[in-house]
């Protein structure tokens, strides 16, 4: 991949050099193509590569003038070459800063995604806990509603048991009712006790 980019850079610089050479050498206005190439590669690859491209562009510009230094204005030439480096360095630094900021944003997005997943998990647990709490309250309400009639049934069964003759089927039935009422009352007490602890 890097070889392809370097070959592409060489082709771009060669094309601009030939264009400058064909349109007046050092006096050609197509020299601006060197600025564009330097800016593009500096922004894309950073300051070090950008400065290297500026140096290579300066060499290609010198070659494109056909070494006709008699027509050359040294001040103008120096300013043009200097601007290549003045374009390369700030754009390269800006590119590096943008890449660093992009990486920071991507890392923050990953962290944010993790936090969102964690919040969804905690929210699910809270919803589940709320459902269980509502179910517990419902059970307590039902237990309270059952307790009152059960107490009445138990009380009537005990009175009836005291009046019945022992050994009869009716007394046996009353004792079964009392036993089952006692068992249900114990279950209700356990339910109410567990609800108080939660």
N, CA, C and O of each residue as an XYZ file, in Angstrom:
792
protein
N       0.836     -1.202      0.000
C       0.000      0.000      0.000
C       0.872      1.253      0.000
O       0.625      2.204     -0.741
N       1.902      1.228      0.854
C       2.805      2.374      0.927
C       3.529      2.583     -0.402
O       3.747      3.716     -0.830
N       3.901      1.469     -1.052
C       4.575      1.553     -2.348
C       3.677      2.203     -3.389
O       4.135      3.003     -4.206
N       2.397      1.854     -3.355
C       1.442      2.444     -4.292
C       1.337      3.950     -4.063
O       1.292      4.723     -5.020
N       1.296      4.370     -2.790
C       1.202      5.794     -2.490
C       2.468      6.541     -2.946
O       2.388      7.639     -3.497
N       3.623      5.931     -2.708
C       4.867      6.572     -3.131
C       4.945      6.670     -4.655
O       5.395      7.682     -5.191
N       4.512      5.631     -5.343
C       4.493      5.650     -6.799
C       3.526      6.717     -7.295
O       3.814      7.427     -8.259
N       2.367      6.828     -6.628
C       1.374      7.849     -6.984
C       1.952      9.241     -6.769
O       1.732     10.132     -7.590
N       2.693      9.443     -5.675
C       3.342     10.728     -5.410
C       4.342     11.053     -6.509
O       4.391     12.177     -7.008
N       5.137     10.057     -6.878
C       6.130     10.263     -7.942
C       5.438     10.659     -9.259
O       5.896     11.563     -9.957
N       4.346      9.983     -9.585
C       3.604     10.315    -10.811
C       3.029     11.736    -10.749
O       3.099     12.484    -11.724
N       2.462     12.097     -9.598
C       1.890     13.443     -9.449
C       2.964     14.518     -9.625
O       2.766     15.494    -10.349
N       4.096     14.327     -8.958
C       5.182     15.310     -9.046
C       5.761     15.367    -10.460
O       6.103     16.438    -10.961
N       5.864     14.212    -11.085
C       6.382     14.177    -12.463
C       5.444     14.925    -13.400
O       5.898     15.686    -14.255
N       4.153     14.717    -13.248
C       3.172     15.384    -14.108
C       3.252     16.902    -13.937
O       3.279     17.640    -14.922
N       3.290     17.367    -12.687
C       3.367     18.807    -12.430
C       4.672     19.370    -12.976
O       4.687     20.468    -13.532
N       5.774     18.627    -12.826
C       7.070     19.081    -13.347
C       7.025     19.245    -14.852
O       7.493     20.249    -15.390
N       6.462     18.256    -15.534
C       6.356     18.341    -16.997
C       5.462     19.503    -17.414
O       5.750     20.195    -18.390
N       4.388     19.713    -16.677
C       3.477     20.818    -16.974
C       4.178     22.163    -16.788
O       4.039     23.059    -17.621
N       4.930     22.303    -15.699
C       5.668     23.543    -15.435
C       6.737     23.748    -16.504
O       6.934     24.854    -17.008
N       7.418     22.662    -16.834
C       8.478     22.734    -17.836
C       7.906     23.173    -19.197
O       8.517     23.964    -19.914
N       6.731     22.645    -19.530
C       6.133     22.931    -20.830
C       5.507     24.326    -20.901
O       5.258     24.834    -21.994
N       5.255     24.943    -19.757
C       4.555     26.242    -19.764
C       5.416     27.385    -19.241
O       4.884     28.380    -18.750
N       6.724     27.259    -19.337
C       7.567     28.418    -19.002
C       8.557     28.207    -17.890
O       9.210     29.168    -17.482
N       8.704     27.031    -17.385
C       9.718     26.756    -16.354
C       9.432     27.491    -15.060
O       8.342     27.393    -14.497
N      10.452     28.245    -14.590
C      10.316     28.947    -13.311
C       9.213     30.007    -13.326
O       8.691     30.380    -12.276
N       8.861     30.491    -14.522
C       7.832     31.527    -14.627
C       6.422     30.955    -14.742
O       5.458     31.720    -14.794
N       6.276     29.640    -14.784
C       4.963     29.019    -14.992
C       4.065     29.184    -13.767
O       4.497     29.040    -12.623
N       2.813     29.489    -14.050
C       1.852     29.609    -12.937
C       1.358     28.238    -12.469
O       0.680     28.140    -11.447
N       1.693     27.185    -13.207
C       1.303     25.835    -12.784
C       2.144     25.325    -11.612
O       1.949     24.213    -11.123
N       3.087     26.169    -11.172
C       3.866     25.814     -9.984
C       2.956     25.561     -8.778
O       3.314     24.815     -7.867
N       1.792     26.181     -8.783
C       0.849     25.998     -7.666
C       0.479     24.531     -7.462
O       0.058     24.148     -6.371
N       0.627     23.716     -8.486
C       0.375     22.279     -8.346
C       1.262     21.648     -7.289
O       0.831     20.734     -6.585
N       2.496     22.122     -7.167
C       3.389     21.614     -6.117
C       2.829     21.929     -4.729
O       2.935     21.120     -3.807
N       2.226     23.126     -4.593
C       1.593     23.481     -3.315
C       0.459     22.512     -2.987
O       0.330     22.024     -1.864
N      -0.362     22.250     -4.017
C      -1.509     21.365     -3.785
C      -1.071     19.958     -3.385
O      -1.628     19.367     -2.460
N      -0.073     19.427     -4.083
C       0.415     18.074     -3.753
C       1.010     18.044     -2.352
O       0.753     17.122     -1.578
N       1.803     19.053     -2.035
C       2.412     19.122     -0.700
C       1.334     19.205      0.377
O       1.416     18.523      1.399
N       0.317     20.048      0.142
C      -0.768     20.195      1.124
C      -1.521     18.880      1.298
O      -1.819     18.472      2.420
N      -1.826     18.222      0.184
C      -2.591     16.980      0.236
C      -1.852     15.893      1.009
O      -2.416     15.278      1.914
N      -0.595     15.659      0.654
C       0.166     14.587      1.310
C       0.500     14.936      2.757
O       0.567     14.049      3.607
N       0.711     16.226      3.045
C       0.978     16.634      4.431
C      -0.235     16.390      5.307
O      -0.123     15.893      6.428
N      -1.396     16.747      4.777
C      -2.620     16.574      5.562
C      -2.936     15.096      5.755
O      -3.432     14.691      6.806
N      -2.648     14.299      4.740
C      -3.009     12.889      4.807
C      -2.029     12.073      5.646
O      -2.442     11.151      6.350
N      -0.727     12.401      5.582
C       0.284     11.555      6.233
C       0.997     12.195      7.415
O       1.767     11.519      8.097
N       0.769     13.460      7.675
C       1.384     14.065      8.845
C       2.586     14.930      8.515
O       2.979     15.039      7.354
N       3.183     15.558      9.554
C       4.219     16.567      9.331
C       5.529     16.018      8.760
O       6.128     16.658      7.896
N       5.980     14.866      9.213
C       7.274     14.337      8.756
C       7.221     14.017      7.269
O       8.093     14.423      6.501
N       6.199     13.291      6.880
C       6.052     12.941      5.469
C       5.786     14.194      4.636
O       6.244     14.298      3.498
N       5.049     15.137      5.206
C       4.754     16.378      4.501
C       6.006     17.186      4.210
O       6.157     17.723      3.113
N       6.914     17.278      5.193
C       8.172     17.997      4.981
C       9.010     17.279      3.934
O       9.661     17.922      3.109
N       8.999     15.940      3.963
C       9.733     15.172      2.946
C       9.162     15.443      1.558
O       9.916     15.608      0.600
N       7.837     15.490      1.443
C       7.200     15.783      0.153
C       7.559     17.201     -0.291
O       7.789     17.431     -1.478
N       7.610     18.155      0.642
C       7.989     19.530      0.296
C       9.406     19.568     -0.260
O       9.668     20.275     -1.233
N      10.326     18.815      0.347
C      11.713     18.769     -0.132
C      11.783     18.152     -1.532
O      12.491     18.645     -2.410
N      11.032     17.060     -1.718
C      11.022     16.405     -3.039
C      10.388     17.330     -4.074
O      10.865     17.406     -5.206
N       9.310     18.040     -3.695
C       8.663     18.978     -4.610
C       9.621     20.105     -4.988
O       9.623     20.565     -6.131
N      10.442     20.554     -4.021
C      11.430     21.603     -4.314
C      12.437     21.118     -5.346
O      12.822     21.864     -6.246
N      12.861     19.869     -5.212
C      13.799     19.288     -6.184
C      13.143     19.203     -7.556
O      13.747     19.582     -8.559
N      11.918     18.710     -7.604
C      11.203     18.593     -8.887
C      10.981     19.976     -9.516
O      11.050     20.119    -10.737
N      10.717     20.993     -8.687
C      10.529     22.344     -9.215
C      11.833     22.863     -9.815
O      11.840     23.483    -10.878
N      12.932     22.599     -9.118
C      14.235     23.018     -9.630
C      14.529     22.352    -10.969
O      15.037     22.988    -11.892
N      14.202     21.059    -11.066
C      14.423     20.321    -12.311
C      13.496     20.843    -13.407
O      13.897     20.938    -14.567
N      12.256     21.181    -13.042
C      11.283     21.624    -14.057
C      11.655     22.974    -14.663
O      11.155     23.332    -15.730
N      12.525     23.721    -13.993
C      12.978     24.996    -14.561
C      14.103     24.810    -15.546
O      14.656     25.789    -16.047
N      14.456     23.565    -15.835
C      15.515     23.213    -16.793
C      16.861     23.820    -16.393
O      17.716     24.068    -17.243
N      17.034     24.050    -15.113
C      18.281     24.599    -14.572
C      18.685     25.906    -15.262
O      19.865     26.224    -15.406
N      17.651     26.650    -15.682
C      17.908     27.930    -16.350
C      18.000     29.017    -15.277
O      17.076     29.811    -15.099
N      19.120     29.037    -14.575
C      19.262     29.930    -13.425
C      19.519     31.381    -13.833
O      19.489     32.275    -12.987
N      19.774     31.625    -15.138
C      19.981     33.009    -15.585
C      18.681     33.796    -15.511
O      18.691     34.987    -15.199
N      17.549     33.127    -15.801
C      16.248     33.797    -15.768
C      15.624     33.767    -14.373
O      14.539     34.310    -14.161
N      16.297     33.147    -13.451
C      15.725     32.901    -12.130
C      15.891     34.113    -11.224
O      16.974     34.688    -11.122
N      14.816     34.481    -10.582
C      14.868     35.491     -9.529
C      15.024     34.729     -8.215
O      14.095     34.054     -7.773
N      16.183     34.835     -7.599
C      16.484     34.008     -6.423
C      15.532     34.296     -5.266
O      15.177     33.387     -4.516
N      15.128     35.521     -5.119
C      14.203     35.862     -4.031
C      12.862     35.166     -4.246
O      12.300     34.558     -3.335
N      12.370     35.273     -5.474
C      11.101     34.633     -5.815
C      11.203     33.118     -5.656
O      10.298     32.482     -5.117
N      12.289     32.557     -6.120
C      12.508     31.106     -6.020
C      12.558     30.673     -4.550
O      11.945     29.675     -4.170
N      13.288     31.426     -3.733
C      13.423     31.086     -2.300
C      12.079     31.160     -1.580
O      11.763     30.319     -0.738
N      11.294     32.182     -1.926
C       9.981     32.330     -1.286
C       9.076     31.166     -1.670
O       8.363     30.623     -0.826
N       9.106     30.784     -2.948
C       8.270     29.662     -3.395
C       8.662     28.362     -2.686
O       7.797     27.611     -2.235
N       9.948     28.105     -2.593
C      10.414     26.891     -1.905
C      10.055     26.950     -0.420
O       9.634     25.949      0.159
N      10.223     28.132      0.200
C       9.890     28.283      1.628
C       8.415     28.010      1.879
O       8.053     27.386      2.876
N       7.563     28.483      0.967
C       6.130     28.268      1.133
C       5.760     26.785      1.068
O       4.788     26.361      1.692
N       6.521     26.008      0.326
C       6.271     24.559      0.314
C       6.380     23.995      1.735
O       5.539     23.210      2.173
N       7.438     24.416      2.444
C       7.637     23.921      3.813
C       6.653     24.565      4.792
O       6.227     23.942      5.764
N       6.299     25.835      4.514
C       5.323     26.503      5.381
C       3.926     25.906      5.227
O       3.106     26.006      6.139
N       3.656     25.301      4.108
C       2.389     24.590      3.920
C       2.465     23.216      4.569
O       1.530     22.785      5.243
N       3.593     22.526      4.358
C       3.721     21.135      4.813
C       3.647     21.001      6.329
O       2.914     20.158      6.847
N       4.402     21.828      7.034
C       4.502     21.649      8.489
C       3.200     21.927      9.230
O       2.759     21.064      9.989
N       2.550     23.097      9.052
C       1.298     23.325      9.796
C       0.182     22.351      9.432
O      -0.553     21.888     10.304
N       0.059     22.038      8.129
C      -0.988     21.089      7.743
C      -0.710     19.702      8.319
O      -1.630     19.001      8.742
N       0.559     19.315      8.330
C       0.910     18.015      8.923
C       0.602     17.965     10.407
O       0.086     16.968     10.912
N       0.927     19.061     11.110
C       0.634     19.122     12.549
C      -0.871     19.119     12.800
O      -1.360     18.469     13.723
N      -1.591     19.854     11.966
C      -3.053     19.867     12.086
C      -3.622     18.467     11.849
O      -4.525     18.021     12.558
N      -3.084     17.790     10.850
C      -3.541     16.425     10.556
C      -3.291     15.501     11.738
O      -4.162     14.717     12.115
N      -2.098     15.595     12.324
C      -1.779     14.744     13.482
C      -2.732     15.028     14.641
O      -3.221     14.109     15.298
N      -2.991     16.330     14.883
C      -3.905     16.707     15.967
C      -5.307     16.170     15.710
O      -5.965     15.682     16.628
N      -5.769     16.259     14.456
C      -7.100     15.745     14.124
C      -7.178     14.237     14.332
O      -8.189     13.729     14.815
N      -6.113     13.516     13.968
C      -6.104     12.058     14.161
C      -6.124     11.706     15.647
O      -6.818     10.778     16.064
N      -5.349     12.462     16.447
C      -5.351     12.219     17.897
C      -6.735     12.474     18.480
O      -7.233     11.690     19.287
N      -7.357     13.588     18.061
C      -8.705     13.905     18.556
C      -9.711     12.842     18.123
O     -10.603     12.468     18.885
N      -9.556     12.361     16.890
C     -10.457     11.314     16.394
C     -10.314     10.050     17.235
O     -11.309      9.419     17.590
N      -9.067      9.681     17.554
C      -8.840      8.495     18.396
C      -9.433      8.679     19.788
O     -10.011      7.752     20.355
N      -9.280      9.895     20.336
C      -9.868     10.166     21.658
C     -11.387     10.025     21.616
O     -11.995      9.433     22.508
N     -11.992     10.582     20.558
C     -13.454     10.507     20.423
C     -13.902      9.056     20.274
O     -14.907      8.650     20.857
N     -13.153      8.272     19.489
C     -13.510      6.856     19.321
C     -13.414      6.114     20.653
O     -14.270      5.290     20.976
N     -12.360      6.413     21.427
C     -12.223      5.769     22.747
C     -13.351      6.192     23.680
O     -13.890      5.372     24.425
N     -13.709      7.481     23.637
C     -14.821      7.951     24.470
C     -16.133      7.292     24.058
O     -16.960      6.951     24.904
N     -16.316      7.115     22.747
C     -17.529      6.441     22.265
C     -17.583      4.991     22.739
O     -18.645      4.491     23.107
N     -16.415      4.312     22.726
C     -16.377      2.928     23.234
C     -16.737      2.893     24.716
O     -17.515      2.048     25.157
N     -16.148      3.840     25.492
C     -16.461      3.894     26.925
C     -17.942      4.175     27.137
O     -18.595      3.554     27.976
N     -18.462      5.127     26.355
C     -19.875      5.486     26.478
C     -20.770      4.297     26.148
O     -21.778      4.063     26.816
N     -20.395      3.549     25.117
C     -21.180      2.363     24.748
C     -21.171      1.349     25.895
O     -22.197      0.745     26.207
N     -20.000      1.170     26.520
C     -19.916      0.263     27.663
C     -20.797      0.726     28.820
O     -21.482     -0.079     29.452
N     -20.772      2.049     29.094
C     -21.600      2.586     30.173
C     -23.086      2.414     29.873
O     -23.881      2.116     30.764
N     -23.445      2.605     28.609
C     -24.862      2.443     28.224
C     -25.296      0.999     28.422
O     -26.388      0.734     28.925
N     -24.422      0.051     28.019
C     -24.746     -1.370     28.218
C     -24.900     -1.682     29.704
O     -25.805     -2.411     30.109
N     -24.000     -1.116     30.510
C     -24.073     -1.345     31.960
C     -25.355     -0.761     32.544
O     -25.996     -1.378     33.395
N     -25.725      0.443     32.076
C     -26.965      1.067     32.548
C     -28.194      0.247     32.153
O     -29.143      0.116     32.926
N     -28.160     -0.304     30.930
C     -29.283     -1.147     30.499
C     -29.382     -2.383     31.393
O     -30.477     -2.799     31.770
N     -28.225     -2.966     31.730
C     -28.223     -4.146     32.602
C     -28.782     -3.792     33.978
O     -29.613     -4.517     34.525
N     -28.315     -2.664     34.535
C     -28.789     -2.244     35.866
C     -30.278     -1.912     35.812
O     -31.022     -2.234     36.738
N     -30.716     -1.263     34.718
C     -32.128     -0.946     34.569
C     -32.975     -2.214     34.534
O     -34.044     -2.273     35.140
N     -32.486     -3.233     33.814
C     -33.198     -4.512     33.775
C     -33.313     -5.128     35.156
O     -34.358     -5.655     35.537
N     -32.199     -5.049     35.910
C     -32.220     -5.594     37.277
C     -33.197     -4.817     38.157
O     -33.914     -5.405     38.966
N     -33.220     -3.490     37.994
C     -34.145     -2.675     38.790
C     -35.603     -2.997     38.453
O     -36.453     -3.090     39.339
N     -35.873     -3.163     37.163
C     -37.238     -3.518     36.759
C     -37.626     -4.868     37.344
O     -38.739     -5.056     37.837
N     -36.683     -5.802     37.278
C     -36.948     -7.138     37.835
C     -37.184     -7.061     39.343
O     -38.088     -7.708     39.872
N     -36.351     -6.253     40.036
C     -36.513     -6.097     41.486
C     -37.856     -5.442     41.816
O     -38.516     -5.812     42.788
N     -38.254     -4.459     40.992
C     -39.541     -3.793     41.220
C     -40.699     -4.761     41.015
O     -41.682     -4.735     41.756
N     -40.571     -5.618     39.998
C     -41.628     -6.612     39.772
C     -41.724     -7.574     40.957
O     -42.815     -7.910     41.419
N     -40.550     -8.009     41.439
C     -40.555     -8.916     42.587
C     -41.124     -8.237     43.829
O     -41.841     -8.853     44.618
N     -40.789     -6.945     43.990
C     -41.313     -6.196     45.130
C     -42.837     -6.071     45.038
O     -43.548     -6.239     46.029
N     -43.323     -5.771     43.828
C     -44.779     -5.661     43.634
C     -45.456     -6.997     43.894
O     -46.535     -7.059     44.483
N     -44.799     -8.076     43.442
C     -45.349     -9.414     43.678
C     -45.387     -9.714     45.173
O     -46.344    -10.304     45.673
N     -44.322     -9.298     45.890
C     -44.289     -9.508     47.336
C     -45.388     -8.740     48.040
O     -46.029     -9.261     48.953
N     -45.609     -7.499     47.618
C     -46.687     -6.709     48.220
C     -48.046     -7.334     47.946
O     -48.918     -7.363     48.814
N     -48.214     -7.838     46.715
C     -49.472     -8.495     46.364
C     -49.691     -9.730     47.238
O     -50.790     -9.978     47.733
N     -48.603    -10.503     47.414
C     -48.717    -11.702     48.266
C     -49.079    -11.328     49.698
O     -49.881    -12.006     50.341
N     -48.481    -10.242     50.195
C     -48.785     -9.814     51.563
C     -50.247     -9.390     51.680
O     -50.926     -9.712     52.655
N     -50.722     -8.657     50.658
C     -52.128     -8.239     50.679
C     -53.063     -9.448     50.647
O     -54.051     -9.514     51.378
N     -52.717    -10.412     49.772
C     -53.541    -11.628     49.680
C     -53.487    -12.386     51.008
O     -54.506    -12.886     51.484
N     -52.292    -12.468     51.602
C     -52.144    -13.185     52.876
C     -53.001    -12.529     53.968
O     -53.644    -13.216     54.762
N     -52.997    -11.184     53.993
C     -53.833    -10.490     54.985
C     -55.321    -10.751     54.740
O     -56.091    -10.932     55.683
N     -55.713    -10.768     53.470
C     -57.114    -11.012     53.140
C     -57.544    -12.445     53.478
O     -58.683    -12.690     53.876
N     -56.602    -13.385     53.309
C     -56.933    -14.795     53.614
C     -56.926    -15.027     55.123
O     -57.688    -15.845     55.639
N     -56.074    -14.314     55.808
C     -55.887    -14.554     57.245
C     -57.172    -14.345     58.052
O     -57.493    -15.144     58.932
N     -57.893    -13.285     57.752
C     -59.114    -13.000     58.536
C     -60.159    -14.110     58.417
O     -60.631    -14.601     59.443
N     -60.547    -14.534     57.171
C     -61.535    -15.624     57.097
C     -60.988    -16.933     57.671
O     -61.732    -17.726     58.248
N     -59.666    -17.153     57.507
C     -59.058    -18.385     58.012
C     -59.122    -18.418     59.541
O     -59.378    -19.468     60.131
N     -58.894    -17.286     60.168
C     -58.994    -17.204     61.630
C     -60.422    -17.523     62.075
O     -60.637    -18.225     63.063
N     -61.383    -16.999     61.336
C     -62.795    -17.280     61.672
C     -63.094    -18.769     61.508
O     -63.728    -19.372     62.374
N     -62.644    -19.362     60.407
C     -62.881    -20.796     60.173
C     -62.243    -21.611     61.281
O     -62.847    -22.543     61.812
N     -60.993    -21.243     61.628
C     -60.302    -21.982     62.703
C     -61.023    -21.867     64.032
O     -61.149    -22.847     64.766
N     -61.494    -20.666     64.338
C     -62.207    -20.456     65.605
C     -63.498    -21.261     65.663
O     -63.790    -21.897     66.676
N     -64.280    -21.237     64.569
C     -65.520    -22.018     64.529
C     -65.234    -23.509     64.618
O     -65.965    -24.240     65.286
N     -64.180    -23.967     63.953
C     -63.849    -25.394     63.971
C     -63.452    -25.824     65.381
O     -63.808    -26.925     65.801
N     -62.724    -24.988     66.123
C     -62.320    -25.339     67.486
C     -63.547    -25.403     68.414
O     -63.657    -26.311     69.238
N     -64.453    -24.450     68.277
C     -65.670    -24.470     69.095
C     -66.503    -25.709     68.788
O     -67.018    -26.383     69.680
N     -66.613    -25.980     67.490
C     -67.389    -27.148     67.072
C     -66.736    -28.428     67.605
O     -67.421    -29.353     68.040
N     -65.406    -28.463     67.564
C     -64.662    -29.646     68.022
C     -64.897    -29.893     69.514
O     -64.981    -31.041     69.951
N     -65.003    -28.811     70.294
C     -65.229    -28.959     71.732
C     -66.620    -29.532     72.033
O     -66.799    -30.220     73.038
N     -67.597    -29.254     71.174
C     -68.974    -29.686     71.421
C     -69.280    -31.069     70.872
O     -70.272    -31.692     71.251
N     -68.409    -31.555     69.962
C     -68.668    -32.866     69.365
C     -68.135    -33.986     70.262
O     -67.173    -33.814     71.011
N     -68.789    -35.115     70.156
C     -68.402    -36.292     70.950
C     -67.161    -36.896     70.310
O     -67.092    -37.054     69.091
N     -66.167    -37.237     71.155
C     -64.941    -37.808     70.608
C     -65.221    -39.199     70.048
O     -66.077    -39.942     70.529
N     -64.435    -39.518     68.980
C     -64.589    -40.806     68.339
C     -65.557    -40.803     67.181
O     -65.628    -41.779     66.434
N     -66.307    -39.725     67.014
C     -67.262    -39.687     65.898
C     -66.552    -39.146     64.644
O     -65.505    -38.502     64.703
N     -67.186    -39.449     63.526
C     -66.639    -38.980     62.242
C     -66.636    -37.450     62.187
O     -65.714    -36.852     61.633
N     -67.669    -36.814     62.764
C     -67.764    -35.360     62.730
C     -66.596    -34.722     63.483
O     -66.035    -33.726     63.027
N     -66.229    -35.295     64.639
C     -65.096    -34.759     65.417
C     -63.800    -34.950     64.640
O     -62.937    -34.072     64.637
N     -63.667    -36.072     63.996
C     -62.472    -36.337     63.181
C     -62.358    -35.301     62.053
O     -61.277    -34.788     61.768
N     -63.507    -35.007     61.419
C     -63.510    -34.001     60.359
C     -63.141    -32.621     60.923
O     -62.376    -31.882     60.304
N     -63.677    -32.282     62.080
C     -63.378    -30.991     62.706
C     -61.890    -30.884     63.027
O     -61.295    -29.821     62.846
N     -61.279    -31.982     63.504
C     -59.846    -31.979     63.824
C     -59.007    -31.812     62.558
O     -57.983    -31.130     62.572
N     -59.448    -32.437     61.466
C     -58.744    -32.260     60.188
C     -58.811    -30.794     59.757
O     -57.816    -30.229     59.302
N     -60.000    -30.177     59.904
C     -60.162    -28.763     59.543
C     -59.241    -27.905     60.400
O     -58.574    -27.007     59.886
N     -59.198    -28.180     61.738
C     -58.339    -27.403     62.653
C     -56.873    -27.569     62.257
O     -56.123    -26.593     62.235
N     -56.458    -28.804     61.943
C     -55.073    -29.090     61.562
C     -54.694    -28.343     60.279
O     -53.612    -27.762     60.193
N     -55.575    -28.360     59.295
C     -55.293    -27.689     58.012
C     -55.289    -26.168     58.178
O     -54.499    -25.471     57.541
N     -56.184    -25.655     59.044
C     -56.208    -24.216     59.312
C     -54.900    -23.800     59.977
O     -54.322    -22.771     59.630
N     -54.429    -24.619     60.951
C     -53.155    -24.320     61.624
C     -51.993    -24.308     60.611
O     -51.122    -23.439     60.662
N     -52.000    -25.279     59.699
C     -50.940    -25.354     58.678
C     -50.985    -24.113     57.776
O     -49.946    -23.522     57.481
N     -52.181    -23.723     57.344
C     -52.315    -22.535     56.503
C     -51.917    -21.260     57.249
O     -51.339    -20.350     56.654
N     -52.218    -21.190     58.534
C     -51.820    -20.017     59.322
C     -50.304    -19.920     59.441
O     -49.743    -18.826     59.389
N     -49.629    -21.082     59.604
C     -48.162    -21.073     59.648
C     -47.580    -20.582     58.314
O     -46.633    -19.797     58.296
N     -48.150    -21.048     57.214
C     -47.686    -20.617     55.886
C     -47.866    -19.111     55.728
O     -46.978    -18.422     55.227
N     -49.025    -18.604     56.161
C     -49.283    -17.163     56.058
C     -48.314    -16.358     56.916
O     -47.847    -15.296     56.503
N     -48.009    -16.870     58.125
C     -47.041    -16.173     58.989
C     -45.674    -16.118     58.325
O     -44.999    -15.090     58.368
N     -45.261    -17.241     57.703
C     -43.968    -17.263     57.001
C     -43.934    -16.263     55.847
O     -42.938    -15.570     55.637
N     -45.049    -16.201     55.098
C     -45.117    -15.261     53.967
C     -45.030    -13.826     54.478
O     -44.289    -13.012     53.927
N     -45.782    -13.519     55.524
C     -45.775    -12.153     56.066
C     -44.411    -11.804     56.683
O     -43.951    -10.667     56.579
N     -43.779    -12.780     57.318
C     -42.459    -12.530     57.908
C     -41.415    -12.250     56.819
O     -40.593    -11.344     56.954
N     -41.460    -13.037     55.745
C     -40.491    -12.824     54.655
C     -40.732    -11.491     53.968
O     -39.779    -10.863     53.507
N     -41.974    -11.043     53.888
C     -42.297     -9.762     53.276
C     -41.782     -8.621     54.153
O     -41.339     -7.594     53.640
N     -41.839     -8.801     55.480
C     -41.336     -7.765     56.387
C     -39.823     -7.622     56.253
O     -39.298     -6.515     56.369
N     -39.124     -8.715     56.014
C     -37.656     -8.662     55.905
C     -37.215     -8.028     54.583
O     -36.113     -7.486     54.505
N     -38.050     -8.086     53.545
C     -37.681     -7.475     52.257
C     -38.237     -6.087     52.197
O     -38.047     -5.388     51.202
